[in-house]
Amino acid sequence: MKNIFRDIEDNFQAREFVTALVLTGLFLFLAFLGYTRFTTIDLVDKNGLTWTIHVSYYGFPFEMIRMLNPIGGETAYGALFAGAGLIQILWSGLVLNFALYFLLAFAIVYLSKKLRNLFSHVLTRRLY
């Protein structure tokens, strides 16, 4: 285990860390664009009126953002969801996706650095 951490320390400096963070951001953006789930919710207000709220969720594998789209204008939305906001960040999904995609980016950067070192070592041995 000690050798593994030493190997990671030798092959993963600040440049690789920044690259992993950029890849994580790219993965999060692609997860936001690549997966959308639509649903509707029927809500009844105090006066007995039924409002249909269209809800779209974004993010993969965990949903990170929820958008509420009420039918009937902003007044219906204000009556039903005072202070809730049309766009809501689902923090638990965002944190889980960040951790997952950072681990994936870390593995990609680490393995590419190891393979680059291996190939450069093999090529220099063949040249001499």
Residue, then its C-alpha position, 0 to 999 in steps of 0.5 A: m500500500k505504501n508503494i502505491f501511494r508513493d507511485i501516485e505521488d511520483n506520477f500525480q503532481a499539480r499539472e495532473f491534478v488540474t487536468a483531472l479537475v478540468l476533466t471532472g468539469l467536462f464530465l459533469f457538463l456532459a452528464f448535465l447535457g446528456y441525460t434529462r428526465f421529464t415528469t409532471i406533478d399535479l398540485v391542488d392549491k387552497n382554492g381547489l384549483t389543480w395546477t400541472i407542474h412539469v419537472s425536468y431533472y438533469g444529471f447522470p447517474f445522479e440527478m443534479i438539477r431540477m427545473l420546475n415549469p408551471i403551466g399557467g404562468e408565474t402567478a400559479y408558481g408563486a402561489l404553490f412554491a413561494g420561495a422555492g425557485l424555478i431551478q433547484i440544485l440537488w446538492s447530494g446528486l451534485v456531490l456524488n457525481f463530482a466524486l464519481y467523475f473525479l475518481l474517473a478523471f483521476a484514473i484516466v490521468y494517472l493511467s495515461k501518465k503511467l502509459r506515457n512513462l512506460f512507452s517513453h522508457v521502452l522507446t529510449r531502451r530501443l534507441y540505445 
